[in-house]
Amino acid sequence: MNIRIHTGMNIPNLSSLRDRMELADTLSRAELADLHFDWEVGFADAIRRSRRASEERSSLFHEAYRGLHDLLQAMRARDGRDLDAPMGFACHSIPRICRLIGPPSKSVLDVGCGAGTLVIALLRRGYDACGIDLSTDLVTRGRSILAKEKPSHPEPRLEKRLMAGDFLHHEFGRNTFDFVFSNDVLEHIHPDEAASFLEKCFRLLRPAGSLCLVTPNRFTGPGDASILRLPRGSPPVGLHLREYSLNELWRLLKDCGFHEVSSRLYGEGRGREGTESRAIYARLKMMMEPGMAVLPAAIRARMMKIMAYGEVVAGKRS
């Protein structure tokens, strides 16, 4: 196998990864896990080195996530797990998201919607919801589910409700939204396009609209395939191209035009109800974050998960 040395790691050659992917059906569960790690590391390295807004970067992203989806599905199948279960989205959070959005009929965009779990749930509740995802396979699966639903809004065309495409380059025309939701997307965006991603979210919001951003805090990571081989607390080397601290995220959101950034003091779990998002909670957690960073990695990750460090709500002025 051809490899290159990069920051002390052996980086798999992309052509060798493609050859191994061709044999995925013949691999054992352990070999699939090894390929998962190598696939993320190899493509992440190539994406990091690609030129901003280039065709090469776009092509690498599409190939990386198409292959990642196939690998995760193959591992689910080997484990006997539900192949249609949402990946990375907690369905129990839907009522809380609805409280953040406000009353039904408001318009919502889900960036990184996967198979449309949230979009479909919101449509059932009377919201004017749509979503976009890079994965054509996931969007196609979501459209098949949505096709069986009774339309609750005009414009029931499936391609308008669940869109396949790259959010950064997708044209939304004159459409704007009261609420934008993004779950586990920002960390996959190249750092040189993170501001462009958040600025586009800002532009798509109507006055007084809100962005709910769920992204792993860097002090709890790595949250990608890196964790398969590296200790907790290591920087990610897979397709989480950058994980952000709350302080970094706050500054980035402010620089992109958001006037208020709020967060929950703690999330729900073990019989407790989580708090609502407040700006003062975000500031308090930002003050606490440097102290959290020096705790042992396992303790830090547990405490920061309880305190919902991976979620913020950013508002646009009215």
KEBALUM-499810 format. One record per residue (C-alpha): residue number from 1; residue in one letter; z, x, y. Coordinates in steps of 0.5 Angstrom, whole numbers, always signed. Layout:
<pts>
+-----+-----+-------+-------+-------+
:   n : res :     w :     u :     v :
+-----+-----+-------+-------+-------+
: NUM :   A :     Z :     X :     Y :
...
+-----+-----+-------+-------+-------+
</pts>
This chain:
<pts>
+-----+-----+-------+-------+-------+
:   n : res :     w :     u :     v :
+-----+-----+-------+-------+-------+
:   1 :   M :    +0 :    +0 :    +0 :
:   2 :   N :    -2 :    +3 :    +7 :
:   3 :   I :    +4 :    +3 :   +12 :
:   4 :   R :    +6 :    +5 :   +19 :
:   5 :   I :   +12 :    +8 :   +21 :
:   6 :   H :   +15 :    +4 :   +27 :
:   7 :   T :   +22 :    +4 :   +29 :
:   8 :   G :   +25 :    +7 :   +23 :
:   9 :   M :   +22 :    +2 :   +19 :
:  10 :   N :   +16 :    +1 :   +14 :
:  11 :   I :   +11 :    -4 :   +17 :
:  12 :   P :    +6 :    -7 :   +12 :
:  13 :   N :    -1 :    -7 :   +13 :
:  14 :   L :    -4 :   -13 :   +15 :
:  15 :   S :   -10 :   -13 :   +10 :
:  16 :   S :    -5 :   -11 :    +4 :
:  17 :   L :    -1 :   -17 :    +6 :
:  18 :   R :    -7 :   -22 :    +6 :
:  19 :   D :    -8 :   -19 :    -1 :
:  20 :   R :    -1 :   -21 :    -3 :
:  21 :   M :    -2 :   -28 :    +0 :
:  22 :   E :    -8 :   -29 :    -5 :
:  23 :   L :    -3 :   -28 :   -11 :
:  24 :   A :    +2 :   -32 :    -8 :
:  25 :   D :    +2 :   -37 :   -14 :
:  26 :   T :    +3 :   -32 :   -19 :
:  27 :   L :    +9 :   -29 :   -16 :
:  28 :   S :   +16 :   -30 :   -18 :
:  29 :   R :   +21 :   -33 :   -13 :
:  30 :   A :   +24 :   -26 :   -11 :
:  31 :   E :   +17 :   -23 :   -10 :
:  32 :   L :   +16 :   -29 :    -6 :
:  33 :   A :   +22 :   -27 :    -2 :
:  34 :   D :   +20 :   -20 :    -1 :
:  35 :   L :   +13 :   -22 :    +1 :
:  36 :   H :   +16 :   -27 :    +6 :
:  37 :   F :   +20 :   -21 :    +9 :
:  38 :   D :   +14 :   -17 :   +10 :
:  39 :   W :    +9 :   -22 :   +12 :
:  40 :   E :   +14 :   -23 :   +18 :
:  41 :   V :   +15 :   -16 :   +20 :
:  42 :   G :    +8 :   -14 :   +19 :
:  43 :   F :    +5 :   -20 :   +23 :
:  44 :   A :   +11 :   -19 :   +28 :
:  45 :   D :    +9 :   -12 :   +29 :
:  46 :   A :    +2 :   -14 :   +31 :
:  47 :   I :    +3 :   -19 :   +35 :
:  48 :   R :    +8 :   -15 :   +39 :
:  49 :   R :    +3 :   -10 :   +40 :
:  50 :   S :    -3 :   -15 :   +42 :
:  51 :   R :    -5 :   -16 :   +49 :
:  52 :   R :    -3 :   -22 :   +53 :
:  53 :   A :    -7 :   -28 :   +53 :
:  54 :   S :   -12 :   -25 :   +48 :
:  55 :   E :   -16 :   -28 :   +43 :
:  56 :   E :   -13 :   -23 :   +38 :
:  57 :   R :    -6 :   -25 :   +39 :
:  58 :   S :    -8 :   -33 :   +39 :
:  59 :   S :   -11 :   -31 :   +32 :
:  60 :   L :    -5 :   -27 :   +30 :
:  61 :   F :    -1 :   -33 :   +31 :
:  62 :   H :    -5 :   -38 :   +28 :
:  63 :   E :    -5 :   -33 :   +21 :
:  64 :   A :    +2 :   -31 :   +21 :
:  65 :   Y :    +5 :   -39 :   +22 :
:  66 :   R :    +0 :   -41 :   +17 :
:  67 :   G :    +2 :   -36 :   +12 :
:  68 :   L :    +9 :   -37 :   +13 :
:  69 :   H :    +8 :   -45 :   +12 :
:  70 :   D :    +5 :   -44 :    +6 :
:  71 :   L :   +10 :   -39 :    +4 :
:  72 :   L :   +16 :   -43 :    +6 :
:  73 :   Q :   +13 :   -49 :    +2 :
:  74 :   A :   +12 :   -45 :    -4 :
:  75 :   M :   +19 :   -42 :    -4 :
:  76 :   R :   +22 :   -50 :    -3 :
:  77 :   A :   +17 :   -52 :    -9 :
:  78 :   R :   +20 :   -46 :   -14 :
:  79 :   D :   +27 :   -48 :   -11 :
:  80 :   G :   +26 :   -56 :   -13 :
:  81 :   R :   +27 :   -58 :    -6 :
:  82 :   D :   +24 :   -63 :    -2 :
:  83 :   L :   +17 :   -61 :    +1 :
:  84 :   D :   +17 :   -66 :    +6 :
:  85 :   A :   +24 :   -65 :    +9 :
:  86 :   P :   +24 :   -62 :   +16 :
:  87 :   M :   +24 :   -55 :   +17 :
:  88 :   G :   +29 :   -53 :   +22 :
:  89 :   F :   +31 :   -59 :   +25 :
:  90 :   A :   +37 :   -63 :   +24 :
:  91 :   C :   +36 :   -70 :   +24 :
:  92 :   H :   +43 :   -72 :   +25 :
:  93 :   S :   +42 :   -70 :   +32 :
:  94 :   I :   +37 :   -75 :   +34 :
:  95 :   P :   +42 :   -80 :   +37 :
:  96 :   R :   +45 :   -75 :   +41 :
:  97 :   I :   +38 :   -73 :   +44 :
:  98 :   C :   +37 :   -80 :   +45 :
:  99 :   R :   +43 :   -80 :   +50 :
: 100 :   L :   +40 :   -74 :   +53 :
: 101 :   I :   +33 :   -77 :   +54 :
: 102 :   G :   +36 :   -84 :   +57 :
: 103 :   P :   +34 :   -91 :   +56 :
: 104 :   P :   +28 :   -93 :   +51 :
: 105 :   S :   +21 :   -93 :   +54 :
: 106 :   K :   +22 :   -86 :   +58 :
: 107 :   S :   +16 :   -81 :   +56 :
: 108 :   V :   +18 :   -75 :   +52 :
: 109 :   L :   +14 :   -69 :   +49 :
: 110 :   D :   +17 :   -65 :   +43 :
: 111 :   V :   +14 :   -58 :   +43 :
: 112 :   G :   +14 :   -55 :   +36 :
: 113 :   C :   +14 :   -62 :   +33 :
: 114 :   G :   +13 :   -60 :   +26 :
: 115 :   A :   +11 :   -66 :   +22 :
: 116 :   G :   +13 :   -71 :   +28 :
: 117 :   T :   +20 :   -72 :   +25 :
: 118 :   L :   +23 :   -73 :   +32 :
: 119 :   V :   +17 :   -76 :   +35 :
: 120 :   I :   +17 :   -82 :   +30 :
: 121 :   A :   +24 :   -83 :   +30 :
: 122 :   L :   +23 :   -84 :   +38 :
: 123 :   L :   +17 :   -88 :   +37 :
: 124 :   R :   +21 :   -93 :   +33 :
: 125 :   R :   +27 :   -93 :   +38 :
: 126 :   G :   +22 :   -95 :   +43 :
: 127 :   Y :   +21 :   -89 :   +47 :
: 128 :   D :   +14 :   -86 :   +49 :
: 129 :   A :   +14 :   -80 :   +45 :
: 130 :   C :    +9 :   -75 :   +43 :
: 131 :   G :    +9 :   -68 :   +40 :
: 132 :   I :    +5 :   -62 :   +39 :
: 133 :   D :    +5 :   -56 :   +34 :
: 134 :   L :    +1 :   -50 :   +32 :
: 135 :   S :    +1 :   -52 :   +25 :
: 136 :   T :    -5 :   -57 :   +23 :
: 137 :   D :    -2 :   -58 :   +16 :
: 138 :   L :    +5 :   -60 :   +19 :
: 139 :   V :    +1 :   -65 :   +24 :
: 140 :   T :    -3 :   -68 :   +19 :
: 141 :   R :    +3 :   -69 :   +15 :
: 142 :   G :    +6 :   -73 :   +21 :
: 143 :   R :    +0 :   -77 :   +22 :
: 144 :   S :    +0 :   -79 :   +15 :
: 145 :   I :    +7 :   -82 :   +16 :
: 146 :   L :    +6 :   -85 :   +23 :
: 147 :   A :    -1 :   -88 :   +21 :
: 148 :   K :    +4 :   -93 :   +17 :
: 149 :   E :    +8 :   -95 :   +23 :
: 150 :   K :    +7 :  -101 :   +27 :
: 151 :   P :    +5 :   -98 :   +34 :
: 152 :   S :   +11 :  -100 :   +39 :
: 153 :   H :    +7 :   -97 :   +45 :
: 154 :   P :    -1 :   -98 :   +48 :
: 155 :   E :    -5 :   -92 :   +46 :
: 156 :   P :    -3 :   -91 :   +39 :
: 157 :   R :    -9 :   -86 :   +37 :
: 158 :   L :    -6 :   -81 :   +32 :
: 159 :   E :    -9 :   -75 :   +35 :
: 160 :   K :    -5 :   -77 :   +42 :
: 161 :   R :    +2 :   -78 :   +39 :
: 162 :   L :    +1 :   -72 :   +35 :
: 163 :   M :    -3 :   -66 :   +37 :
: 164 :   A :    -5 :   -60 :   +33 :
: 165 :   G :    -5 :   -54 :   +38 :
: 166 :   D :    -2 :   -48 :   +42 :
: 167 :   F :    +2 :   -51 :   +47 :
: 168 :   L :    +1 :   -45 :   +52 :
: 169 :   H :    -7 :   -46 :   +52 :
: 170 :   H :    -7 :   -54 :   +51 :
: 171 :   E :    -9 :   -58 :   +57 :
: 172 :   F :    -5 :   -64 :   +58 :
: 173 :   G :    -9 :   -67 :   +64 :
: 174 :   R :    -5 :   -71 :   +69 :
: 175 :   N :    +0 :   -73 :   +63 :
: 176 :   T :    +8 :   -71 :   +65 :
: 177 :   F :   +14 :   -73 :   +62 :
: 178 :   D :   +21 :   -75 :   +63 :
: 179 :   F :   +24 :   -71 :   +58 :
: 180 :   V :   +21 :   -64 :   +54 :
: 181 :   F :   +25 :   -62 :   +48 :
: 182 :   S :   +23 :   -56 :   +44 :
: 183 :   N :   +27 :   -53 :   +38 :
: 184 :   D :   +26 :   -46 :   +35 :
: 185 :   V :   +20 :   -45 :   +39 :
: 186 :   L :   +22 :   -40 :   +45 :
: 187 :   E :   +24 :   -34 :   +40 :
: 188 :   H :   +17 :   -34 :   +37 :
: 189 :   I :   +14 :   -33 :   +44 :
: 190 :   H :   +12 :   -26 :   +46 :
: 191 :   P :   +17 :   -24 :   +51 :
: 192 :   D :   +11 :   -23 :   +56 :
: 193 :   E :    +9 :   -30 :   +56 :
: 194 :   A :   +16 :   -33 :   +56 :
: 195 :   A :   +16 :   -35 :   +63 :
: 196 :   S :    +9 :   -38 :   +62 :
: 197 :   F :   +12 :   -42 :   +57 :
: 198 :   L :   +18 :   -45 :   +61 :
: 199 :   E :   +14 :   -45 :   +67 :
: 200 :   K :    +9 :   -50 :   +63 :
: 201 :   C :   +15 :   -54 :   +61 :
: 202 :   F :   +17 :   -55 :   +68 :
: 203 :   R :   +10 :   -57 :   +71 :
: 204 :   L :   +10 :   -62 :   +65 :
: 205 :   L :   +17 :   -65 :   +67 :
: 206 :   R :   +17 :   -71 :   +72 :
: 207 :   P :   +22 :   -70 :   +78 :
: 208 :   A :   +29 :   -71 :   +76 :
: 209 :   G :   +26 :   -69 :   +69 :
: 210 :   S :   +30 :   -65 :   +64 :
: 211 :   L :   +28 :   -60 :   +58 :
: 212 :   C :   +33 :   -59 :   +52 :
: 213 :   L :   +32 :   -52 :   +49 :
: 214 :   V :   +34 :   -50 :   +42 :
: 215 :   T :   +34 :   -43 :   +41 :
: 216 :   P :   +38 :   -38 :   +37 :
: 217 :   N :   +43 :   -34 :   +41 :
: 218 :   R :   +42 :   -27 :   +40 :
: 219 :   F :   +49 :   -25 :   +39 :
: 220 :   T :   +49 :   -30 :   +33 :
: 221 :   G :   +42 :   -27 :   +30 :
: 222 :   P :   +38 :   -25 :   +27 :
: 223 :   G :   +35 :   -32 :   +26 :
: 224 :   D :   +29 :   -30 :   +22 :
: 225 :   A :   +27 :   -27 :   +16 :
: 226 :   S :   +30 :   -20 :   +18 :
: 227 :   I :   +37 :   -23 :   +15 :
: 228 :   L :   +34 :   -22 :    +8 :
: 229 :   R :   +35 :   -15 :    +9 :
: 230 :   L :   +39 :   -13 :   +15 :
: 231 :   P :   +46 :   -14 :   +17 :
: 232 :   R :   +48 :   -20 :   +22 :
: 233 :   G :   +48 :   -17 :   +29 :
: 234 :   S :   +41 :   -13 :   +28 :
: 235 :   P :   +36 :   -14 :   +33 :
: 236 :   P :   +30 :   -19 :   +29 :
: 237 :   V :   +24 :   -15 :   +27 :
: 238 :   G :   +21 :   -21 :   +24 :
: 239 :   L :   +17 :   -27 :   +28 :
: 240 :   H :   +23 :   -28 :   +32 :
: 241 :   L :   +20 :   -24 :   +38 :
: 242 :   R :   +26 :   -24 :   +42 :
: 243 :   E :   +32 :   -28 :   +42 :
: 244 :   Y :   +36 :   -29 :   +48 :
: 245 :   S :   +43 :   -29 :   +50 :
: 246 :   L :   +46 :   -35 :   +54 :
: 247 :   N :   +46 :   -31 :   +61 :
: 248 :   E :   +39 :   -28 :   +60 :
: 249 :   L :   +36 :   -35 :   +58 :
: 250 :   W :   +40 :   -38 :   +65 :
: 251 :   R :   +37 :   -33 :   +69 :
: 252 :   L :   +30 :   -34 :   +66 :
: 253 :   L :   +30 :   -42 :   +67 :
: 254 :   K :   +33 :   -41 :   +74 :
: 255 :   D :   +27 :   -36 :   +75 :
: 256 :   C :   +22 :   -42 :   +73 :
: 257 :   G :   +24 :   -47 :   +78 :
: 258 :   F :   +30 :   -51 :   +74 :
: 259 :   H :   +36 :   -52 :   +79 :
: 260 :   E :   +41 :   -54 :   +74 :
: 261 :   V :   +43 :   -51 :   +67 :
: 262 :   S :   +48 :   -54 :   +63 :
: 263 :   S :   +51 :   -54 :   +56 :
: 264 :   R :   +56 :   -57 :   +51 :
: 265 :   L :   +63 :   -54 :   +51 :
: 266 :   Y :   +62 :   -55 :   +43 :
: 267 :   G :   +58 :   -58 :   +38 :
: 268 :   E :   +60 :   -64 :   +33 :
: 269 :   G :   +62 :   -62 :   +26 :
: 270 :   R :   +68 :   -63 :   +21 :
: 271 :   G :   +70 :   -70 :   +24 :
: 272 :   R :   +70 :   -68 :   +31 :
: 273 :   E :   +65 :   -70 :   +36 :
: 274 :   G :   +61 :   -65 :   +41 :
: 275 :   T :   +62 :   -65 :   +48 :
: 276 :   E :   +56 :   -68 :   +53 :
: 277 :   S :   +52 :   -62 :   +57 :
: 278 :   R :   +55 :   -60 :   +63 :
: 279 :   A :   +53 :   -54 :   +68 :
: 280 :   I :   +61 :   -52 :   +68 :
: 281 :   Y :   +61 :   -51 :   +61 :
: 282 :   A :   +54 :   -47 :   +61 :
: 283 :   R :   +58 :   -42 :   +67 :
: 284 :   L :   +64 :   -42 :   +63 :
: 285 :   K :   +60 :   -40 :   +56 :
: 286 :   M :   +56 :   -35 :   +60 :
: 287 :   M :   +63 :   -32 :   +63 :
: 288 :   M :   +66 :   -32 :   +55 :
: 289 :   E :   +59 :   -29 :   +52 :
: 290 :   P :   +60 :   -21 :   +54 :
: 291 :   G :   +67 :   -22 :   +50 :
: 292 :   M :   +64 :   -26 :   +44 :
: 293 :   A :   +59 :   -20 :   +44 :
: 294 :   V :   +64 :   -15 :   +42 :
: 295 :   L :   +67 :   -19 :   +36 :
: 296 :   P :   +66 :   -18 :   +29 :
: 297 :   A :   +59 :   -21 :   +27 :
: 298 :   A :   +61 :   -26 :   +22 :
: 299 :   I :   +66 :   -28 :   +27 :
: 300 :   R :   +62 :   -28 :   +33 :
: 301 :   A :   +57 :   -32 :   +29 :
: 302 :   R :   +61 :   -37 :   +27 :
: 303 :   M :   +65 :   -38 :   +34 :
: 304 :   M :   +58 :   -39 :   +38 :
: 305 :   K :   +55 :   -44 :   +33 :
: 306 :   I :   +61 :   -48 :   +34 :
: 307 :   M :   +61 :   -47 :   +41 :
: 308 :   A :   +53 :   -49 :   +41 :
: 309 :   Y :   +51 :   -43 :   +44 :
: 310 :   G :   +44 :   -44 :   +42 :
: 311 :   E :   +42 :   -50 :   +46 :
: 312 :   V :   +42 :   -51 :   +54 :
: 313 :   V :   +39 :   -57 :   +58 :
: 314 :   A :   +35 :   -55 :   +64 :
: 315 :   G :   +34 :   -60 :   +70 :
: 316 :   K :   +28 :   -61 :   +75 :
: 317 :   R :   +30 :   -63 :   +82 :
: 318 :   S :   +29 :   -71 :   +84 :
+-----+-----+-------+-------+-------+
</pts>
